[in-house]
Amino acid sequence: MQKRITISDRYGLCRAVDDLLAINARLQLRHIARHLRVDRHSIESGIRQCKGMSFRKYRNQKILELMLRLLSGEPTLSLKEMAFALGYQSPGSLSRFIKAATGKPFREIRQEYATTAKFLTTSAT
């Protein structure tokens, strides 16, 4: 039996979803719902209330943030290495996701990120 989440519990629910997405940003809504033992609609409405977007958009945002965090630590990661690190089955799947989400190919994002990182490190000294 699924437990019902009240309005006052939604921020706790959002924190729990954040924690799970930090471990695996590719988790599906149904898996998170099962793990937290709540209805998936409760998670969807909680995320919408807390974050102002759908669960899918929020999860995609988390995947992109994780990708940038990985690039900051290892700016030369290949698409294949990045796909593996993010839990994608193939580099092509990640490539399509990145292109759809940002309008840019992975290599362009990596290049822009590397340029920005170099600028930030040289201007800080």
DSSP file (Angstrom, degrees, kcal/mol; ACC not computed):
  #  RESIDUE AA STRUCTURE BP1 BP2  ACC     N-H-->O    O-->H-N    N-H-->O    O-->H-N    TCO  KAPPA ALPHA  PHI   PSI    X-CA   Y-CA   Z-CA
    1    1 A M              0   0    0      0, 0.0     2,-0.2     0, 0.0     0, 0.0   0.000 360.0 360.0 360.0 129.9    0.0    0.0    0.0
    2    2 A Q        -     0   0    0      1,-0.0     2,-0.3    36,-0.0    36,-0.2  -0.546 360.0-129.9 -77.1 140.0    1.4    3.4   -1.0
    3    3 A K  B     -a   38   0A   0     34,-1.6    36,-0.7    -2,-0.2     2,-0.3  -0.706  21.8-120.2 -90.9 145.4    1.5    6.0    1.7
    4    4 A R        -     0   0    0     -2,-0.3     2,-0.5    34,-0.1    -1,-0.0  -0.618  18.3-142.6 -85.3 140.1    0.0    9.4    1.0
    5    5 A I        -     0   0    0     -2,-0.3     2,-0.1    34,-0.1     5,-0.0  -0.882  13.7-148.9-103.2 130.7    2.2   12.5    1.1
    6    6 A T    >>  -     0   0    0     -2,-0.5     3,-1.0     1,-0.1     4,-0.6  -0.469  31.8-100.4 -91.6 169.1    0.7   15.7    2.5
    7    7 A I  G >4 S+     0   0    0      1,-0.3     3,-1.2     2,-0.2     4,-0.4   0.887 122.9  55.4 -56.1 -41.5    1.7   19.2    1.4
    8    8 A S  G 34 S+     0   0    0      1,-0.3     3,-0.3     2,-0.1     4,-0.3   0.754 106.4  52.2 -66.5 -23.0    3.9   19.7    4.5
    9    9 A D  G <> S+     0   0    0     -3,-1.0     4,-2.3     1,-0.2     3,-0.3   0.567  84.2  89.7 -86.3  -9.5    5.8   16.5    3.5
   10   10 A R  H <X S+     0   0    0     -3,-1.2     4,-2.5    -4,-0.6    -1,-0.2   0.843  84.4  51.4 -62.7 -35.6    6.6   17.6    0.0
   11   11 A Y  H  > S+     0   0    0     -4,-0.4     4,-1.9    -3,-0.3    -1,-0.2   0.875 110.9  48.8 -70.9 -34.4    9.8   19.4    0.8
   12   12 A G  H  > S+     0   0    0     -4,-0.3     4,-2.2    -3,-0.3    -2,-0.2   0.887 111.0  51.4 -65.5 -39.0   11.1   16.3    2.6
   13   13 A L  H  X S+     0   0    0     -4,-2.3     4,-2.5     2,-0.2    -2,-0.2   0.906 107.9  51.8 -63.3 -42.3   10.1   14.3   -0.4
   14   14 A C  H  X S+     0   0    0     -4,-2.5     4,-2.6     1,-0.2    -1,-0.2   0.899 109.4  49.9 -62.0 -40.5   12.0   16.6   -2.7
   15   15 A R  H  X S+     0   0    0     -4,-1.9     4,-2.4     2,-0.2    -1,-0.2   0.904 110.3  50.1 -64.0 -40.5   15.1   16.2   -0.5
   16   16 A A  H  X S+     0   0    0     -4,-2.2     4,-2.0     2,-0.2    -2,-0.2   0.904 111.7  47.9 -64.9 -40.6   14.7   12.4   -0.7
   17   17 A V  H  X S+     0   0    0     -4,-2.5     4,-2.7     2,-0.2     5,-0.2   0.913 110.6  52.6 -64.9 -42.8   14.4   12.5   -4.5
   18   18 A D  H  X S+     0   0    0     -4,-2.6     4,-1.9     1,-0.2    -2,-0.2   0.920 108.2  51.0 -56.7 -45.3   17.4   14.8   -4.7
   19   19 A D  H  X S+     0   0    0     -4,-2.4     4,-1.1     1,-0.2    -1,-0.2   0.913 112.2  45.9 -60.8 -43.5   19.4   12.3   -2.6
   20   20 A L  H  X S+     0   0    0     -4,-2.0     4,-2.4     1,-0.2     3,-0.3   0.896 112.1  50.1 -68.1 -39.8   18.5    9.4   -4.9
   21   21 A L  H  < S+     0   0    0     -4,-2.7    -1,-0.2     1,-0.2    -2,-0.2   0.785 104.3  59.7 -70.4 -25.3   19.2   11.4   -8.1
   22   22 A A  H  < S+     0   0    0     -4,-1.9     3,-0.2    -5,-0.2    -1,-0.2   0.831 110.0  43.0 -68.5 -30.8   22.6   12.4   -6.6
   23   23 A I  H  < S+     0   0    0     -4,-1.1     2,-0.3    -3,-0.3    -2,-0.2   0.902 139.8   3.3 -78.2 -44.3   23.4    8.7   -6.4
   24   24 A N    ><  -     0   0    0     -4,-2.4     3,-1.7    -5,-0.1    -1,-0.3  -0.805  61.5-170.2-147.0  99.3   21.9    7.8   -9.9
   25   25 A A  T 3  S+     0   0    0     -2,-0.3    38,-0.2     1,-0.3    37,-0.1   0.640  85.2  63.4 -67.0 -14.2   20.6   10.7  -12.0
   26   26 A R  T 3  S+     0   0    0     60,-0.2    -1,-0.3    36,-0.1    -5,-0.1   0.374  70.9 132.2 -92.9   5.4   19.1    8.3  -14.4
   27   27 A L    <   -     0   0    0     -3,-1.7     2,-0.2    -7,-0.1    -6,-0.0  -0.287  55.8-125.5 -58.2 138.8   16.6    6.7  -12.0
   28   28 A Q    >>  -     0   0    0      1,-0.1     4,-2.1    31,-0.0     3,-0.5  -0.531  17.8-113.9 -85.3 155.1   13.1    6.5  -13.3
   29   29 A L  H 3> S+     0   0    0      1,-0.2     4,-2.7     2,-0.2     5,-0.2   0.877 115.5  54.0 -55.1 -42.9   10.2    7.9  -11.5
   30   30 A R  H 3> S+     0   0    0      1,-0.2     4,-2.1     2,-0.2    -1,-0.2   0.852 108.1  49.9 -65.3 -33.3    8.6    4.5  -10.9
   31   31 A H  H <> S+     0   0    0     -3,-0.5     4,-2.5     2,-0.2    -1,-0.2   0.897 111.7  47.6 -71.0 -40.1   11.8    3.2   -9.3
   32   32 A I  H  X S+     0   0    0     -4,-2.1     4,-2.8     2,-0.2     5,-0.2   0.929 111.9  50.8 -64.5 -43.9   12.1    6.3   -7.0
   33   33 A A  H  X>S+     0   0    0     -4,-2.7     5,-2.0     1,-0.2     4,-1.1   0.915 112.0  46.9 -59.8 -44.0    8.4    5.9   -6.1
   34   34 A R  H  <5S+     0   0    0     -4,-2.1    -1,-0.2     3,-0.2    -2,-0.2   0.917 113.2  48.7 -64.4 -43.3    8.9    2.2   -5.2
   35   35 A H  H  <5S+     0   0    0     -4,-2.5    -2,-0.2     1,-0.2    -1,-0.2   0.909 118.2  39.1 -64.1 -42.6   12.0    2.9   -3.2
   36   36 A L  H  <5S-     0   0    0     -4,-2.8    -1,-0.2    -5,-0.2    -2,-0.2   0.566 106.5-128.5 -84.3  -9.0   10.4    5.7   -1.2
   37   37 A R  T  <5 +     0   0    0     -4,-1.1   -34,-1.6     1,-0.3     2,-0.3   0.908  67.3 119.6  60.5  45.1    7.1    3.8   -1.0
   38   38 A V  B   <S-a    3   0A   0     -5,-2.0    -1,-0.3   -36,-0.2     2,-0.1  -0.912  72.8 -89.6-131.6 161.9    5.0    6.7   -2.3
   39   39 A D    >>  -     0   0    0    -36,-0.7     4,-1.5    -2,-0.3     3,-0.6  -0.457  31.7-128.8 -68.8 140.6    2.8    7.1   -5.3
   40   40 A R  H 3> S+     0   0    0      1,-0.2     4,-2.5     2,-0.2     5,-0.1   0.816 109.2  59.4 -63.5 -28.9    4.6    8.4   -8.4
   41   41 A H  H 3> S+     0   0    0      2,-0.2     4,-2.6     1,-0.2    -1,-0.2   0.844 101.6  54.6 -67.5 -32.2    2.0   11.2   -8.7
   42   42 A S  H <> S+     0   0    0     -3,-0.6     4,-2.3     2,-0.2    -1,-0.2   0.901 109.7  46.6 -66.1 -40.1    2.9   12.4   -5.3
   43   43 A I  H  X S+     0   0    0     -4,-1.5     4,-2.9     2,-0.2     5,-0.3   0.940 112.3  50.4 -65.7 -46.5    6.5   12.7   -6.4
   44   44 A E  H  X S+     0   0    0     -4,-2.5     4,-2.2     1,-0.2    -2,-0.2   0.930 114.8  42.5 -57.7 -47.7    5.6   14.4   -9.6
   45   45 A S  H  X S+     0   0    0     -4,-2.6     4,-2.2     2,-0.2    -1,-0.2   0.862 113.8  52.8 -70.9 -33.6    3.4   17.0   -7.8
   46   46 A G  H  X S+     0   0    0     -4,-2.3     4,-2.9    -5,-0.2     5,-0.3   0.924 111.2  45.5 -65.1 -44.0    6.0   17.4   -5.1
   47   47 A I  H  X>S+     0   0    0     -4,-2.9     4,-3.2     2,-0.2     5,-0.7   0.907 112.0  52.4 -64.6 -41.3    8.8   18.1   -7.6
   48   48 A R  H  X5S+     0   0    0     -4,-2.2     4,-1.1    -5,-0.3    -1,-0.2   0.903 114.1  43.1 -61.5 -40.3    6.5   20.5   -9.5
   49   49 A Q  H  <5S+     0   0    0     -4,-2.2    -2,-0.2     2,-0.2    -1,-0.2   0.925 122.6  36.8 -71.2 -45.0    5.7   22.4   -6.2
   50   50 A C  H  <5S+     0   0    0     -4,-2.9    -2,-0.2    -5,-0.2    -3,-0.2   0.894 133.2  22.6 -75.1 -41.5    9.3   22.5   -4.9
   51   51 A K  H  <5S-     0   0    0     -4,-3.2    -3,-0.2    -5,-0.3    -2,-0.2   0.595  94.4-125.7-108.1 -14.5   11.2   22.9   -8.2
   52   52 A G  S  <<S+     0   0    0     -4,-1.1     2,-0.3    -5,-0.7    -4,-0.2   0.759  79.0  78.0  75.6  24.5    8.6   24.4  -10.5
   53   53 A M  S    S-     0   0    0     -6,-0.6    -1,-0.3    -9,-0.1    -2,-0.3  -0.959  86.1 -82.4-153.8 168.8    9.1   21.8  -13.2
   54   54 A S     >  -     0   0    0     -2,-0.3     4,-2.4     1,-0.1     5,-0.2  -0.280  42.1-110.9 -70.6 161.8    8.1   18.3  -14.1
   55   55 A F  H  > S+     0   0    0      1,-0.2     4,-3.2     2,-0.2     5,-0.2   0.918 118.4  53.7 -58.2 -44.1   10.1   15.3  -12.7
   56   56 A R  H  > S+     0   0    0      1,-0.2     4,-2.5     2,-0.2    -1,-0.2   0.923 110.5  45.1 -60.6 -45.7   11.5   14.6  -16.2
   57   57 A K  H  > S+     0   0    0      2,-0.2     4,-2.3     1,-0.2    -1,-0.2   0.909 114.4  49.7 -64.1 -40.2   12.8   18.1  -16.7
   58   58 A Y  H  X S+     0   0    0     -4,-2.4     4,-2.2     2,-0.2    -2,-0.2   0.931 111.4  48.0 -64.6 -45.3   14.2   18.1  -13.2
   59   59 A R  H  X S+     0   0    0     -4,-3.2     4,-2.2     1,-0.2    -2,-0.2   0.911 111.3  51.0 -61.7 -42.2   15.9   14.7  -13.7
   60   60 A N  H  X S+     0   0    0     -4,-2.5     4,-2.3    -5,-0.2    -1,-0.2   0.892 108.6  52.0 -62.4 -39.1   17.3   15.9  -17.0
   61   61 A Q  H  X S+     0   0    0     -4,-2.3     4,-2.4     1,-0.2    -1,-0.2   0.906 108.9  50.6 -61.8 -41.6   18.7   19.1  -15.3
   62   62 A K  H  X S+     0   0    0     -4,-2.2     4,-2.4     2,-0.2    -2,-0.2   0.881 108.2  52.2 -64.7 -38.7   20.4   16.9  -12.7
   63   63 A I  H  X S+     0   0    0     -4,-2.2     4,-2.3   -38,-0.2    -1,-0.2   0.929 111.2  47.1 -62.8 -44.7   22.0   14.7  -15.5
   64   64 A L  H  X S+     0   0    0     -4,-2.3     4,-2.3     2,-0.2    -2,-0.2   0.898 111.5  51.0 -64.9 -40.1   23.4   17.9  -17.1
   65   65 A E  H  X S+     0   0    0     -4,-2.4     4,-2.3     2,-0.2    -1,-0.2   0.913 110.9  48.5 -62.6 -42.2   24.6   19.2  -13.8
   66   66 A L  H  X S+     0   0    0     -4,-2.4     4,-2.6     2,-0.2    -2,-0.2   0.897 109.1  53.4 -64.6 -40.2   26.4   15.9  -13.1
   67   67 A M  H  X S+     0   0    0     -4,-2.3     4,-2.3     1,-0.2    -2,-0.2   0.927 110.9  46.2 -60.3 -45.1   27.9   15.9  -16.6
   68   68 A L  H  X S+     0   0    0     -4,-2.3     4,-2.0     2,-0.2    -1,-0.2   0.872 110.8  52.7 -66.8 -36.3   29.3   19.4  -16.0
   69   69 A R  H  X S+     0   0    0     -4,-2.3     4,-1.3     2,-0.2    -1,-0.2   0.909 110.3  48.1 -64.7 -41.0   30.6   18.4  -12.5
   70   70 A L  H  X S+     0   0    0     -4,-2.6     4,-2.1     1,-0.2    -2,-0.2   0.897 110.6  51.7 -64.9 -40.1   32.4   15.4  -14.1
   71   71 A L  H  < S+     0   0    0     -4,-2.3    -1,-0.2     1,-0.2    -2,-0.2   0.848 104.1  57.6 -65.5 -33.5   33.8   17.7  -16.8
   72   72 A S  H  < S+     0   0    0     -4,-2.0    -1,-0.2     1,-0.2    -2,-0.2   0.864 113.9  38.6 -66.1 -33.7   35.1   20.1  -14.2
   73   73 A G  H  < S+     0   0    0     -4,-1.3    -2,-0.2     1,-0.2    -1,-0.2   0.781 136.3  17.8 -83.4 -28.5   37.1   17.2  -12.6
   74   74 A E    ><  +     0   0    0     -4,-2.1     3,-1.8    -5,-0.1    -1,-0.2  -0.642  65.5 177.2-145.7  79.1   38.2   15.6  -15.8
   75   75 A P  T 3  S+     0   0    0      0, 0.0    39,-0.1     0, 0.0    -4,-0.1   0.596  78.7  59.6 -66.4 -10.3   37.8   18.0  -18.8
   76   76 A T  T 3  S+     0   0    0     -5,-0.0    -5,-0.1    38,-0.0    34,-0.0   0.310  71.4 136.9-100.8  10.0   39.2   15.4  -21.3
   77   77 A L    <   -     0   0    0     -3,-1.8     2,-0.1    -7,-0.1    33,-0.0  -0.295  51.3-129.8 -56.1 135.0   36.6   12.7  -20.7
   78   78 A S     >  -     0   0    0      1,-0.1     4,-2.6     4,-0.0     5,-0.2  -0.371  22.3-107.4 -79.0 166.2   35.5   11.2  -23.9
   79   79 A L  H  > S+     0   0    0      1,-0.2     4,-2.8     2,-0.2     5,-0.2   0.892 122.1  53.0 -60.1 -39.5   31.8   10.8  -24.8
   80   80 A K  H  > S+     0   0    0      2,-0.2     4,-2.1     1,-0.2    -1,-0.2   0.920 110.5  45.8 -63.2 -44.7   32.1    7.0  -24.2
   81   81 A E  H  > S+     0   0    0      2,-0.2     4,-2.4     1,-0.2    -2,-0.2   0.895 113.8  49.4 -65.3 -40.1   33.6    7.6  -20.7
   82   82 A M  H  X S+     0   0    0     -4,-2.6     4,-2.1     2,-0.2    -2,-0.2   0.916 109.2  52.0 -65.2 -43.4   31.0   10.2  -19.8
   83   83 A A  H  X>S+     0   0    0     -4,-2.8     5,-2.8     1,-0.2     4,-0.6   0.923 111.6  46.8 -59.4 -44.8   28.2    7.9  -21.0
   84   84 A F  H ><5S+     0   0    0     -4,-2.1     3,-1.0     1,-0.2    -1,-0.2   0.922 111.6  50.9 -62.5 -44.8   29.5    5.1  -18.8
   85   85 A A  H 3<5S+     0   0    0     -4,-2.4    -1,-0.2     1,-0.2    -2,-0.2   0.826 112.5  46.7 -64.0 -32.2   29.9    7.4  -15.8
   86   86 A L  H 3<5S-     0   0    0     -4,-2.1    -1,-0.2    -5,-0.1    -2,-0.2   0.464 118.7-108.7 -91.2  -1.6   26.3    8.7  -16.2
   87   87 A G  T <<5 +     0   0    0     -3,-1.0     2,-0.2    -4,-0.6    -3,-0.2   0.696  64.8 150.3  86.3  19.2   24.9    5.2  -16.6
   88   88 A Y      < -     0   0    0     -5,-2.8    -1,-0.3    -6,-0.2    -2,-0.1  -0.595  47.5-137.2 -83.7 148.4   24.0    5.3  -20.2
   89   89 A Q  S    S+     0   0    0     -2,-0.2    -1,-0.1     1,-0.2    -5,-0.1   0.795  85.2  11.8 -73.5 -29.4   24.0    2.1  -22.2
   90   90 A S     >  -     0   0    0      1,-0.1     4,-1.5    -7,-0.1     3,-0.4  -0.993  69.2-120.9-148.2 153.0   25.7    3.7  -25.2
   91   91 A P  H  > S+     0   0    0      0, 0.0     4,-2.8     0, 0.0     5,-0.2   0.837 112.5  61.6 -60.5 -32.5   27.5    6.9  -26.1
   92   92 A G  H  > S+     0   0    0      2,-0.2     4,-2.4     1,-0.2     5,-0.2   0.881 100.7  52.3 -62.9 -38.1   24.9    7.5  -28.8
   93   93 A S  H  > S+     0   0    0     -3,-0.4     4,-2.1     2,-0.2    -1,-0.2   0.930 112.7  44.2 -63.4 -45.6   22.1    7.7  -26.3
   94   94 A L  H  X S+     0   0    0     -4,-1.5     4,-2.9     2,-0.2     5,-0.2   0.910 111.4  54.5 -64.8 -41.5   24.0   10.3  -24.2
   95   95 A S  H  X S+     0   0    0     -4,-2.8     4,-2.4     1,-0.2    -2,-0.2   0.917 109.8  46.4 -59.0 -45.1   24.9   12.2  -27.4
   96   96 A R  H  X S+     0   0    0     -4,-2.4     4,-2.4     2,-0.2    -1,-0.2   0.897 112.3  51.1 -64.6 -40.7   21.2   12.4  -28.4
   97   97 A F  H  X S+     0   0    0     -4,-2.1     4,-2.6     2,-0.2     5,-0.2   0.943 111.8  46.4 -60.9 -48.1   20.1   13.4  -24.9
   98   98 A I  H  X>S+     0   0    0     -4,-2.9     4,-2.7     1,-0.2     6,-0.6   0.922 113.3  48.7 -62.2 -45.2   22.7   16.2  -24.8
   99   99 A K  H  X5S+     0   0    0     -4,-2.4     4,-2.0    -5,-0.2    -1,-0.2   0.909 114.8  45.2 -61.8 -43.1   21.8   17.5  -28.2
  100  100 A A  H  <5S+     0   0    0     -4,-2.4    -2,-0.2    -5,-0.2    -1,-0.2   0.881 118.1  43.5 -68.0 -38.2   18.1   17.5  -27.4
  101  101 A A  H  <5S+     0   0    0     -4,-2.6    -2,-0.2    -5,-0.2    -1,-0.2   0.837 132.8  16.2 -78.2 -33.4   18.6   19.2  -24.0
  102  102 A T  H  <5S-     0   0    0     -4,-2.7    -3,-0.2     2,-0.3    -2,-0.2   0.631  89.7-125.1-116.3 -19.3   21.1   21.8  -25.0
  103  103 A G  S  <<S+     0   0    0     -4,-2.0    -4,-0.2    -5,-0.6    -3,-0.1   0.522  81.9  96.3  81.0   5.0   21.0   22.1  -28.8
  104  104 A K  S    S-     0   0    0     -6,-0.6    -1,-0.3     2,-0.0    -2,-0.3  -0.936  77.4-112.5-127.8 149.4   24.8   21.5  -28.9
  105  105 A P    >>  -     0   0    0      0, 0.0     4,-1.8     0, 0.0     3,-0.5  -0.412  34.2-109.7 -74.6 158.5   26.9   18.3  -29.4
  106  106 A F  H 3> S+     0   0    0      1,-0.2     4,-3.0     2,-0.2     5,-0.2   0.894 116.3  56.6 -54.8 -45.6   28.9   17.0  -26.5
  107  107 A R  H 3> S+     0   0    0      1,-0.2     4,-2.3     2,-0.2    -1,-0.2   0.867 107.1  49.8 -59.7 -35.9   32.3   18.0  -28.0
  108  108 A E  H <> S+     0   0    0     -3,-0.5     4,-2.7     2,-0.2    -1,-0.2   0.904 111.8  47.3 -69.2 -41.3   31.1   21.6  -28.3
  109  109 A I  H  X S+     0   0    0     -4,-1.8     4,-2.8     2,-0.2    -2,-0.2   0.925 113.0  48.9 -64.5 -44.1   30.0   21.7  -24.6
  110  110 A R  H  X S+     0   0    0     -4,-3.0     4,-2.5     2,-0.2    -2,-0.2   0.913 112.7  48.2 -61.3 -42.5   33.3   20.1  -23.5
  111  111 A Q  H  X S+     0   0    0     -4,-2.3     4,-2.3    -5,-0.2    -2,-0.2   0.923 113.4  46.5 -65.1 -45.3   35.2   22.6  -25.6
  112  112 A E  H  X S+     0   0    0     -4,-2.7     4,-2.6     1,-0.2    -2,-0.2   0.906 113.4  49.7 -62.4 -41.6   33.3   25.6  -24.2
  113  113 A Y  H  X S+     0   0    0     -4,-2.8     4,-2.7     2,-0.2    -2,-0.2   0.911 110.6  49.2 -65.6 -42.1   33.6   24.2  -20.6
  114  114 A A  H  X S+     0   0    0     -4,-2.5     4,-2.3     2,-0.2    -1,-0.2   0.900 112.0  49.1 -63.7 -40.8   37.3   23.7  -21.0
  115  115 A T  H  X S+     0   0    0     -4,-2.3     4,-2.2     2,-0.2    -2,-0.2   0.921 113.2  46.5 -64.2 -44.9   37.7   27.3  -22.4
  116  116 A T  H  X S+     0   0    0     -4,-2.6     4,-2.6     2,-0.2    -2,-0.2   0.903 112.0  50.9 -64.1 -42.1   35.7   28.7  -19.5
  117  117 A A  H  X S+     0   0    0     -4,-2.7     4,-2.2     2,-0.2    -2,-0.2   0.905 110.5  48.8 -64.1 -41.6   37.6   26.7  -16.9
  118  118 A K  H  X S+     0   0    0     -4,-2.3     4,-2.3     2,-0.2     5,-0.2   0.910 111.7  50.2 -63.2 -41.7   40.9   27.9  -18.4
  119  119 A F  H  X S+     0   0    0     -4,-2.2     4,-2.4     1,-0.2    -2,-0.2   0.918 111.0  48.6 -62.2 -44.4   39.7   31.5  -18.3
  120  120 A L  H  X S+     0   0    0     -4,-2.6     4,-1.1     1,-0.2    -1,-0.2   0.876 113.0  46.9 -65.6 -37.9   38.5   31.1  -14.7
  121  121 A T  H  X S+     0   0    0     -4,-2.2     4,-0.6     2,-0.2    -1,-0.2   0.868 115.2  45.2 -74.2 -34.7   41.8   29.6  -13.5
  122  122 A T  H  < S+     0   0    0     -4,-2.3     3,-0.4     1,-0.2    -2,-0.2   0.854 113.9  48.7 -76.4 -33.3   44.0   32.2  -15.3
  123  123 A S  H  < S+     0   0    0     -4,-2.4    -1,-0.2    -5,-0.2    -2,-0.2   0.728 105.3  59.8 -77.8 -20.3   41.9   35.2  -14.1
  124  124 A A  H  <        0   0    0     -4,-1.1    -1,-0.2     1,-0.2    -2,-0.2   0.695 360.0 360.0 -79.0 -19.1   42.0   33.9  -10.5
  125  125 A T     <        0   0    0     -4,-0.6    -1,-0.2    -3,-0.4    -2,-0.2   0.457 360.0 360.0 -93.9 360.0   45.8   34.1  -10.4
